Amino acid sequence: MKHLPSRARRTLCGLLAMVALGAQAAYPDKPIRMVVPYPAGGSTDVIARALAAAMSDKLKQSVVVDNRGGASGMIGSEFVAGQAPDGYTVVFTAADTHSINPHVYAKMRYDAKRDFTPVGIVGYLTMALIVNPNQPAQLAQYVQAAKAKPRSLNYASWGLGSSSQVAMEMFNGAAGIETTHVPFQGAAPAITALMGSQVDAMMVPLTLAEPNHRAGKVRLLGVGAPQRVAWASDLPTLAEQGVPLDGRLWLGVLAPARMPADLVAAFNKAMNESLTDPRVQETMRKNGLDVVTGSPQDFARTLDVEFERWGKTIRDSKIRID
């Protein structure tokens, strides 16, 4: 180009700029892959598919869910971190992969902060404290019993270092009690053990706790959210009973690092518009998600806060997997 006359160079540069702008304006011009780093059928997967379907209509391109489960969400997250930041591969994930795992695992093959571009938050899943039918029906009585005999009561989780364990340790810290952790391989066997009074307590998503509480299979002592949940407004929060705890787990979308700002903005806009769709909101509500929208910058700030919040509990509880 340097051998061309100056006028010709300016003309060629202008044409190249127009081509680049045209390419950006055409985004997306092929299907987008939304990786869910968890198995198909779970709440995160169902929520992701509802969002993907609505976004496909908004963007006039298919947004295809690709389940890549395993290693507490780290396999799918690592895959996305290694993709091109062109707006065609993103990860729909939860707090586990970016706020919890980095503090739990000594070795990870991605950096939760440096290897990703925050695109947008989708909302929060609310956790709740449940106990077996033989435990006290009131939170104050449970806390009193735990304080009377430290570590005599136990609690289940769906795995060492999981969000259920960390949420319970966050509750223990807020309540000033010590209980013994009993990890299970998955949520189903843990809840079954709780119903059978083999373990005493557990922190689970409210969507799992509420129906089992109504059926009398477990006792729900409190909801881990700043205020009562609209669809279960008769259930008190832990905070209003004297244990200040925000046990919510964020869900959101991230892209590979260095994704161009205009592509991030385009994806974020379509995502936020989709989240206002009544059909999408109904699916989210049924799966216990409190929908939240915001800018990529809002989500980046949320990620920083959540990284430190969960990290403190993990460090204080000495939860570590080498």
Residue pairs with C-beta under 8 A, 6 or more apart in sequence:
1 9
1 12
2 9
4 12
24 260
24 262
24 263
27 87
27 262
27 263
27 266
28 59
28 61
28 87
28 88
29 61
30 61
30 88
31 61
31 62
31 63
31 64
31 88
32 55
32 59
32 61
32 62
32 63
32 64
32 87
32 88
32 89
32 90
32 267
33 64
33 66
33 88
33 89
33 90
34 48
34 51
34 52
34 63
34 64
34 65
34 66
34 90
34 91
34 92
34 253
35 65
35 66
35 67
35 68
35 76
35 79
35 80
35 89
35 90
35 91
35 92
36 44
36 45
36 48
36 65
36 66
36 67
36 68
36 69
36 76
36 91
36 92
36 93
37 68
37 69
37 70
37 73
37 74
37 75
37 76
37 77
37 91
37 93
37 97
38 44
38 45
38 67
38 69
38 73
38 76
38 94
39 45
39 67
39 69
40 67
43 125
43 205
43 207
43 287
43 288
43 289
44 92
44 93
44 94
44 251
45 65
45 67
46 283
46 287
47 92
47 122
47 251
47 283
47 284
47 287
47 289
48 65
48 92
49 65
50 279
50 280
50 283
50 284
51 63
51 92
51 122
51 271
51 274
51 275
51 280
52 63
52 64
52 65
52 92
53 63
54 274
54 275
54 277
54 279
54 280
55 63
55 270
55 271
55 274
56 62
56 63
57 274
58 270
58 273
58 274
59 270
65 92
67 76
68 75
68 76
68 79
69 75
69 76
70 76
72 96
72 97
72 101
72 105
72 159
72 161
72 162
73 93
73 94
73 96
73 97
73 101
74 97
74 101
74 105
74 108
74 109
74 110
76 91
76 93
76 97
77 91
77 93
77 97
77 98
77 110
78 109
78 110
80 89
80 90
80 91
80 116
80 254
80 255
80 256
81 110
81 111
81 115
81 116
81 256
81 257
82 256
83 89
83 256
84 256
85 117
85 255
85 256
85 257
85 258
85 259
85 260
86 259
86 263
87 255
87 259
87 260
87 263
87 264
87 266
87 267
89 255
89 256
90 119
90 253
90 254
90 255
90 267
91 97
91 116
91 253
91 254
91 255
92 122
92 251
92 252
92 253
93 251
93 252
93 253
93 254
94 125
94 163
94 249
94 250
94 251
95 163
95 249
95 250
95 251
95 306
95 310
96 162
96 163
96 249
97 112
98 112
98 116
98 254
98 303
98 306
98 307
99 112
99 250
99 303
99 306
99 307
99 309
99 310
99 311
100 161
100 162
100 163
100 166
100 310
100 314
101 108
101 112
101 161
102 108
102 111
102 112
102 307
102 311
103 310
103 311
103 314
103 315
103 319
104 161
104 166
104 314
104 319
104 320
104 321
105 161
105 321
106 320
106 321
106 322
107 322
110 116
112 307
113 303
113 307
114 257
115 256
115 257
116 254
116 255
116 256
116 257
117 254
117 255
117 256
117 257
117 258
117 259
117 264
117 296
118 252
118 254
118 296
118 299
118 300
118 303
119 252
119 253
119 254
119 255
119 259
119 264
119 267
119 268
119 271
119 296
119 299
120 252
120 253
120 267
120 268
120 271
120 272
120 293
120 294
120 295
120 296
120 299
121 250
121 251
121 252
121 292
121 293
121 294
121 298
121 299
121 302
122 251
122 252
122 253
122 271
122 275
122 289
122 291
122 292
123 250
123 251
123 275
123 284
123 289
123 290
123 291
123 292
124 225
124 248
124 249
124 250
124 251
124 289
124 290
124 292
125 205
125 206
125 207
125 248
125 249
125 251
125 288
125 289
125 290
126 205
126 206
126 223
126 224
126 225
126 229
126 247
126 248
126 288
126 290
127 163
127 164
127 167
127 203
127 204
127 205
127 206
127 223
127 224
127 247
127 248
127 249
128 203
128 204
128 205
128 206
128 209
128 210
128 220
128 222
128 223
128 224
128 235
128 247
129 139
129 168
129 171
129 201
129 202
129 203
129 220
129 221
129 222
129 224
129 238
130 194
130 201
130 202
130 203
130 204
130 209
130 212
130 213
130 218
130 219
130 220
130 221
131 142
131 194
131 200
131 201
131 202
131 218
131 219
131 221
132 194
132 195
132 196
132 197
132 199
132 200
132 201
132 218
132 219
133 195
133 197
133 216
133 217
133 218
133 219
134 197
135 142
135 145
135 200
135 201
135 219
136 142
136 145
136 219
137 219
137 221
138 221
139 221
139 222
139 238
139 241
139 242
139 243
140 241
140 242
142 153
142 201
142 221
143 175
143 176
143 177
143 243
145 153
146 152
146 153
146 175
146 177
146 178
146 179
147 176
147 177
150 177
150 178
151 178
151 179
151 180
153 179
153 180
153 200
153 201
154 179
154 180
154 181
154 182
154 199
154 200
154 201
155 168
155 179
155 180
155 181
155 182
155 199
155 200
155 201
155 202
155 203
156 164
156 182
156 183
156 184
156 190
156 191
156 193
156 194
156 199
156 201
156 202
157 164
157 165
157 168
157 181
157 182
157 183
157 184
157 190
157 202
157 203
158 164
158 183
158 184
158 185
158 186
158 187
158 190
159 165
159 183
159 184
159 185
159 186
160 181
160 183
160 319
160 321
161 314
161 319
161 320
161 321
162 183
163 249
164 187
164 190
164 202
164 203
164 204
165 181
165 183
165 319
166 310
166 313
166 314
166 317
166 319
167 203
167 224
167 247
167 249
168 179
168 181
168 201
168 202
168 203
169 181
169 313
169 314
169 316
169 317
169 319
170 245
170 247
170 310
170 313
171 203
171 224
171 238
171 243
171 245
171 247
172 178
172 179
172 317
173 313
173 316
173 317
174 238
174 243
174 244
174 245
175 243
179 200
179 201
182 193
182 199
184 190
184 193
187 204
187 208
190 199
190 202
191 202
191 204
191 208
191 212
191 218
193 199
194 200
194 201
194 202
194 218
195 212
195 217
195 218
203 224
203 247
205 288
206 223
206 229
206 232
206 235
206 288
207 286
207 287
207 288
209 218
209 220
210 220
210 232
210 235
212 218
213 219
213 220
213 235
220 235
221 238
222 235
222 236
222 237
222 238
222 241
222 243
223 229
223 232
223 235
223 236
223 237
223 238
224 237
224 238
224 245
224 246
224 247
224 248
225 237
225 239
225 246
225 247
225 248
225 290
226 237
226 239
226 246
227 237
228 235
228 236
228 237
229 235
229 290
231 285
238 244
238 245
238 247
239 245
239 246
248 290
250 302
250 306
251 289
252 299
252 302
252 303
253 267
253 271
255 264
255 267
264 296
265 296
268 295
268 296
271 293
272 293
272 294
274 280
275 281
275 284
275 291
275 293
276 293
281 291
284 291
294 302
314 320
